[in-house]
């Protein structure tokens, strides 16, 4: 999974191919796991929040899984089960983490080298092009490579620069809202509005890019307490893009956090639910928070029955 600190939304091709984009995010130690083995009856079995049993991969309702299996020409005779450390549709990039994990498992099964640049490109192509899931590039990127990066986008992925956020982490508190987000609708709406020249959405994304620069500089200079106010500005600015991004319930959670120790926060992901990330100088009172750290490894195989023999 990943947490975006700044620039989220400017990694959509509809925006960065015209204006350039920048994101500052880190991979976190919350994971999606994919387990895979052959079936005797030749059917495809996929177990996630649903349980699908089909004769051929292309019949799967889960289009990311279907297109991944088709891309690697494993279209029958396989069972796949997936588990996650966080709830589904939580805004932390779980769908892309699943795609990257499935690709990693398939490449290992087929004896294809686990080249991370190839895995990232494959995941982006499958999820965004073949499965036609709207969104940006950062989810596949951080699920694949891990780490903490400031990323520059132009005609494509132009630069990745490591940013040390270790001093910032103790002041960040992750709070689950208990609300499932409507991410695909928000993503599709942002793409459509950006391509059609919607001034409110484009200006909001311009401002998001400015805040990326400011947050990044605060981390580099060590002016960490300024980040809470920047998160607050980021959240208010983000809500300009769509009425679906927030709700009365989400606004209530946010206001309660400000009264209990946070100086600012932002909803992780596209919006609608999931997790709030709050900047807290000392202590966040009356909230249950989710502990996390940075993952530096990215995608990997953690067990192989063949290697265990």
TORSESE-346859 format. One record per residue (C-alpha): residue number from 1; residue in one letter; x negated, y negated, z. Coordinates in pm, whole numbers, m for minus. Layout:
! residues N
{k NUM, r A, x X, y Y, z Z}
...
***
This chain:
! residues 309
{k 1, r X, x 0, y 0, z 0}
{k 2, r X, x m107, y m365, z m14}
{k 3, r X, x m50, y m700, z 156}
{k 4, r X, x m58, y m1018, z m50}
{k 5, r X, x m192, y m1328, z 126}
{k 6, r X, x m149, y m1570, z m164}
{k 7, r X, x m68, y m1599, z m532}
{k 8, r X, x 193, y m1323, z m550}
{k 9, r X, x 413, y m1369, z m857}
{k 10, r X, x 140, y m1533, z m1067}
{k 11, r X, x 25, y m1180, z m1161}
{k 12, r X, x 327, y m1131, z m1389}
{k 13, r X, x 223, y m1130, z m1758}
{k 14, r X, x 507, y m1372, z m1832}
{k 15, r X, x 319, y m1628, z m1621}
{k 16, r X, x m55, y m1554, z m1627}
{k 17, r X, x m83, y m1502, z m2003}
{k 18, r X, x 30, y m1863, z m2048}
{k 19, r X, x m97, y m2039, z m1736}
{k 20, r X, x m352, y m1806, z m1579}
{k 21, r X, x m296, y m1635, z m1246}
{k 22, r X, x m465, y m1575, z m913}
{k 23, r X, x m392, y m1338, z m627}
{k 24, r X, x m553, y m1276, z m290}
{k 25, r X, x m454, y m942, z m139}
{k 26, r X, x m592, y m642, z 44}
{k 27, r X, x m516, y m272, z 45}
{k 28, r X, x m385, y m154, z 382}
{k 29, r X, x m414, y 176, z 567}
{k 30, r X, x m57, y 279, z 491}
{k 31, r X, x m26, y 538, z 218}
{k 32, r X, x 186, y 732, z m28}
{k 33, r X, x 94, y 1101, z m45}
{k 34, r X, x 164, y 1328, z m341}
{k 35, r X, x 149, y 1708, z m312}
{k 36, r X, x 161, y 1920, z m627}
{k 37, r X, x 158, y 2287, z m723}
{k 38, r X, x 275, y 2510, z m1006}
{k 39, r X, x 620, y 2668, z m1013}
{k 40, r X, x 689, y 3027, z m1115}
{k 41, r X, x 1018, y 2959, z m1295}
{k 42, r X, x 879, y 2682, z m1516}
{k 43, r X, x 1111, y 2413, z m1380}
{k 44, r X, x 1013, y 2065, z m1268}
{k 45, r X, x 1091, y 1991, z m903}
{k 46, r X, x 1050, y 1641, z m762}
{k 47, r X, x 1112, y 1569, z m394}
{k 48, r X, x 1124, y 1210, z m269}
{k 49, r X, x 1427, y 1028, z m125}
{k 50, r X, x 1614, y 1247, z m376}
{k 51, r X, x 1563, y 1610, z m473}
{k 52, r X, x 1551, y 1663, z m850}
{k 53, r X, x 1530, y 1998, z m1029}
{k 54, r X, x 1517, y 1981, z m1409}
{k 55, r X, x 1403, y 2194, z m1704}
{k 56, r X, x 1177, y 1927, z m1853}
{k 57, r X, x 999, y 1620, z m1714}
{k 58, r X, x 1183, y 1378, z m1942}
{k 59, r X, x 1511, y 1473, z m1772}
{k 60, r X, x 1399, y 1327, z m1437}
{k 61, r X, x 1592, y 1025, z m1309}
{k 62, r X, x 1270, y 892, z m1157}
{k 63, r X, x 1130, y 732, z m1470}
{k 64, r X, x 786, y 660, z m1322}
{k 65, r X, x 741, y 1030, z m1245}
{k 66, r X, x 886, y 1131, z m1582}
{k 67, r X, x 657, y 902, z m1783}
{k 68, r X, x 352, y 999, z m1577}
{k 69, r X, x 408, y 1370, z m1637}
{k 70, r X, x 471, y 1307, z m2006}
{k 71, r X, x 157, y 1094, z m2039}
{k 72, r X, x m55, y 1379, z m1898}
{k 73, r X, x 137, y 1646, z m2092}
{k 74, r X, x 253, y 1832, z m1781}
{k 75, r X, x 621, y 1854, z m1864}
{k 76, r X, x 728, y 2177, z m1699}
{k 77, r X, x 627, y 2431, z m1435}
{k 78, r X, x 531, y 2189, z m1159}
{k 79, r X, x 662, y 2096, z m815}
{k 80, r X, x 586, y 1755, z m666}
{k 81, r X, x 663, y 1632, z m316}
{k 82, r X, x 590, y 1280, z m200}
{k 83, r X, x 574, y 1123, z 146}
{k 84, r X, x 514, y 767, z 260}
{k 85, r X, x 394, y 595, z 577}
{k 86, r X, x 655, y 320, z 534}
{k 87, r X, x 1022, y 313, z 428}
{k 88, r X, x 1112, y 311, z 60}
{k 89, r X, x 1159, y m27, z m115}
{k 90, r X, x 972, y m218, z 155}
{k 91, r X, x 779, y m466, z m59}
{k 92, r X, x 433, y m320, z 6}
{k 93, r X, x 381, y m176, z m342}
{k 94, r X, x 501, y 177, z m268}
{k 95, r X, x 629, y 252, z m618}
{k 96, r X, x 291, y 172, z m770}
{k 97, r X, x 110, y 361, z m494}
{k 98, r X, x 323, y 665, z m585}
{k 99, r X, x 234, y 626, z m953}
{k 100, r X, x m138, y 597, z m877}
{k 101, r X, x m125, y 898, z m640}
{k 102, r X, x 59, y 1110, z m897}
{k 103, r X, x m192, y 1017, z m1167}
{k 104, r X, x m479, y 1104, z m931}
{k 105, r X, x m323, y 1444, z m854}
{k 106, r X, x m262, y 1518, z m1222}
{k 107, r X, x m613, y 1419, z m1329}
{k 108, r X, x m759, y 1640, z m1055}
{k 109, r X, x m532, y 1930, z m1160}
{k 110, r X, x m634, y 1891, z m1525}
{k 111, r X, x m1004, y 1843, z m1454}
{k 112, r X, x m1008, y 1481, z m1578}
{k 113, r X, x m1264, y 1258, z m1399}
{k 114, r X, x m1116, y 1028, z m1135}
{k 115, r X, x m1242, y 711, z m1301}
{k 116, r X, x m1066, y 434, z m1109}
{k 117, r X, x m1060, y 182, z m1391}
{k 118, r X, x m890, y 443, z m1612}
{k 119, r X, x m646, y 534, z m1332}
{k 120, r X, x m552, y 168, z m1284}
{k 121, r X, x m496, y 112, z m1658}
{k 122, r X, x m296, y 434, z m1684}
{k 123, r X, x m77, y 340, z m1386}
{k 124, r X, x m5, y m8, z m1522}
{k 125, r X, x 80, y 126, z m1868}
{k 126, r X, x 307, y 398, z m1730}
{k 127, r X, x 494, y 183, z m1478}
{k 128, r X, x 523, y m147, z m1661}
{k 129, r X, x 527, y m38, z m2029}
{k 130, r X, x 651, y 320, z m2058}
{k 131, r X, x 889, y 322, z m1757}
{k 132, r X, x 977, y m46, z m1820}
{k 133, r X, x 960, y m141, z m1452}
{k 134, r X, x 924, y m523, z m1431}
{k 135, r X, x 650, y m667, z m1213}
{k 136, r X, x 290, y m779, z m1189}
{k 137, r X, x m47, y m607, z m1188}
{k 138, r X, x m163, y m625, z m828}
{k 139, r X, x 23, y m322, z m691}
{k 140, r X, x m152, y m72, z m919}
{k 141, r X, x m483, y m255, z m874}
{k 142, r X, x m499, y m234, z m494}
{k 143, r X, x m351, y 116, z m477}
{k 144, r X, x m632, y 231, z m706}
{k 145, r X, x m937, y 42, z m583}
{k 146, r X, x m860, y m41, z m221}
{k 147, r X, x m1047, y m332, z m63}
{k 148, r X, x m984, y m703, z m19}
{k 149, r X, x m1003, y m909, z m337}
{k 150, r X, x m944, y m1247, z m491}
{k 151, r X, x m837, y m1177, z m848}
{k 152, r X, x m842, y m1411, z m1148}
{k 153, r X, x m617, y m1340, z m1446}
{k 154, r X, x m624, y m1493, z m1793}
{k 155, r X, x m574, y m1283, z m2104}
{k 156, r X, x m616, y m991, z m1866}
{k 157, r X, x m807, y m895, z m1553}
{k 158, r X, x m1100, y m1138, z m1569}
{k 159, r X, x m1263, y m1135, z m1226}
{k 160, r X, x m1244, y m956, z m890}
{k 161, r X, x m1429, y m1116, z m600}
{k 162, r X, x m1448, y m962, z m253}
{k 163, r X, x m1310, y m1186, z 23}
{k 164, r X, x m1382, y m1105, z 388}
{k 165, r X, x m1053, y m1125, z 579}
{k 166, r X, x m1171, y m934, z 888}
{k 167, r X, x m1150, y m1241, z 1116}
{k 168, r X, x m799, y m1315, z 991}
{k 169, r X, x m651, y m969, z 1050}
{k 170, r X, x m605, y m996, z 1432}
{k 171, r X, x m388, y m1306, z 1378}
{k 172, r X, x m159, y m1138, z 1124}
{k 173, r X, x 151, y m958, z 1250}
{k 174, r X, x 363, y m733, z 1028}
{k 175, r X, x 734, y m710, z 1114}
{k 176, r X, x 979, y m475, z 944}
{k 177, r X, x 1312, y m642, z 871}
{k 178, r X, x 1507, y m318, z 834}
{k 179, r X, x 1646, y m449, z 505}
{k 180, r X, x 1592, y m278, z 169}
{k 181, r X, x 1496, y m524, z m104}
{k 182, r X, x 1639, y m559, z m456}
{k 183, r X, x 1295, y m589, z m611}
{k 184, r X, x 1357, y m483, z m970}
{k 185, r X, x 1638, y m734, z m1011}
{k 186, r X, x 1422, y m1012, z m867}
{k 187, r X, x 1126, y m911, z m1087}
{k 188, r X, x 1339, y m898, z m1401}
{k 189, r X, x 1491, y m1236, z m1317}
{k 190, r X, x 1150, y m1397, z m1263}
{k 191, r X, x 1020, y m1261, z m1594}
{k 192, r X, x 1327, y m1383, z m1781}
{k 193, r X, x 1322, y m1727, z m1616}
{k 194, r X, x 949, y m1774, z m1680}
{k 195, r X, x 977, y m1673, z m2045}
{k 196, r X, x 1275, y m1904, z m2097}
{k 197, r X, x 1092, y m2200, z m1943}
{k 198, r X, x 1297, y m2238, z m1622}
{k 199, r X, x 1127, y m2539, z m1465}
{k 200, r X, x 1214, y m2449, z m1103}
{k 201, r X, x 1061, y m2102, z m1133}
{k 202, r X, x 753, y m2220, z m1324}
{k 203, r X, x 687, y m2507, z m1083}
{k 204, r X, x 728, y m2268, z m791}
{k 205, r X, x 467, y m2036, z m944}
{k 206, r X, x 234, y m2331, z m1009}
{k 207, r X, x 266, y m2424, z m641}
{k 208, r X, x 204, y m2061, z m542}
{k 209, r X, x m122, y m2070, z m733}
{k 210, r X, x m224, y m2391, z m554}
{k 211, r X, x m151, y m2226, z m219}
{k 212, r X, x m363, y m1924, z m321}
{k 213, r X, x m656, y m2161, z m362}
{k 214, r X, x m593, y m2332, z m28}
{k 215, r X, x m548, y m2006, z 167}
{k 216, r X, x m861, y m1858, z 11}
{k 217, r X, x m1065, y m2167, z 103}
{k 218, r X, x m937, y m2160, z 463}
{k 219, r X, x m1053, y m1799, z 496}
{k 220, r X, x m1395, y m1878, z 348}
{k 221, r X, x m1439, y m2189, z 569}
{k 222, r X, x m1302, y m2022, z 882}
{k 223, r X, x m1013, y m2270, z 924}
{k 224, r X, x m776, y m1987, z 1003}
{k 225, r X, x m516, y m2175, z 1207}
{k 226, r X, x m424, y m2380, z 900}
{k 227, r X, x m301, y m2063, z 731}
{k 228, r X, x 20, y m2045, z 937}
{k 229, r X, x 141, y m2375, z 794}
{k 230, r X, x 39, y m2264, z 445}
{k 231, r X, x 236, y m1940, z 485}
{k 232, r X, x 537, y m2150, z 588}
{k 233, r X, x 502, y m2369, z 279}
{k 234, r X, x 453, y m2056, z 68}
{k 235, r X, x 777, y m1905, z 201}
{k 236, r X, x 984, y m2218, z 141}
{k 237, r X, x 838, y m2249, z m208}
{k 238, r X, x 899, y m1883, z m289}
{k 239, r X, x 1268, y m1909, z m206}
{k 240, r X, x 1308, y m2161, z m489}
{k 241, r X, x 1271, y m1882, z m748}
{k 242, r X, x 1586, y m1685, z m673}
{k 243, r X, x 1882, y m1673, z m436}
{k 244, r X, x 1808, y m1302, z m394}
{k 245, r X, x 1472, y m1361, z m224}
{k 246, r X, x 1615, y m1449, z 117}
{k 247, r X, x 1942, y m1418, z 309}
{k 248, r X, x 2098, y m1544, z 630}
{k 249, r X, x 1969, y m1236, z 813}
{k 250, r X, x 1613, y m1280, z 683}
{k 251, r X, x 1618, y m1652, z 762}
{k 252, r X, x 1730, y m1567, z 1116}
{k 253, r X, x 1438, y m1326, z 1165}
{k 254, r X, x 1199, y m1591, z 1036}
{k 255, r X, x 1333, y m1865, z 1265}
{k 256, r X, x 1317, y m1634, z 1568}
{k 257, r X, x 953, y m1558, z 1491}
{k 258, r X, x 869, y m1929, z 1478}
{k 259, r X, x 1024, y m1968, z 1823}
{k 260, r X, x 826, y m1675, z 1961}
{k 261, r X, x 467, y m1756, z 1869}
{k 262, r X, x 433, y m1758, z 1488}
{k 263, r X, x 329, y m2077, z 1312}
{k 264, r X, x 436, y m1952, z 971}
{k 265, r X, x 504, y m1643, z 768}
{k 266, r X, x 600, y m1500, z 433}
{k 267, r X, x 799, y m1205, z 307}
{k 268, r X, x 568, y m948, z 150}
{k 269, r X, x 651, y m849, z m207}
{k 270, r X, x 912, y m1005, z m429}
{k 271, r X, x 1172, y m1060, z m160}
{k 272, r X, x 1515, y m941, z m51}
{k 273, r X, x 1388, y m739, z 245}
{k 274, r X, x 1095, y m529, z 356}
{k 275, r X, x 828, y m683, z 578}
{k 276, r X, x 747, y m1030, z 704}
{k 277, r X, x 381, y m1118, z 754}
{k 278, r X, x 343, y m1379, z 1027}
{k 279, r X, x 42, y m1586, z 1129}
{k 280, r X, x 25, y m1580, z 1510}
{k 281, r X, x m252, y m1777, z 1689}
{k 282, r X, x m207, y m1589, z 2018}
{k 283, r X, x 93, y m1357, z 2073}
{k 284, r X, x 420, y m1279, z 1897}
{k 285, r X, x 688, y m1229, z 2161}
{k 286, r X, x 1008, y m1022, z 2137}
{k 287, r X, x 911, y m846, z 1813}
{k 288, r X, x 794, y m496, z 1736}
{k 289, r X, x 497, y m517, z 1500}
{k 290, r X, x 333, y m262, z 1272}
{k 291, r X, x m44, y m213, z 1326}
{k 292, r X, x m258, y m208, z 1012}
{k 293, r X, x m612, y m236, z 884}
{k 294, r X, x m784, y m260, z 546}
{k 295, r X, x m831, y 48, z 330}
{k 296, r X, x m1163, y 36, z 145}
{k 297, r X, x m1145, y 364, z m47}
{k 298, r X, x m841, y 339, z m273}
{k 299, r X, x m691, y 647, z m434}
{k 300, r X, x m849, y 984, z m361}
{k 301, r X, x m785, y 1358, z m337}
{k 302, r X, x m766, y 1455, z 31}
{k 303, r X, x m707, y 1829, z m13}
{k 304, r X, x m741, y 2083, z m294}
{k 305, r X, x m648, y 2449, z m247}
{k 306, r X, x m902, y 2544, z m513}
{k 307, r X, x m1184, y 2373, z m326}
{k 308, r X, x m1066, y 2529, z 1}
{k 309, r X, x m1106, y 2885, z m127}
***
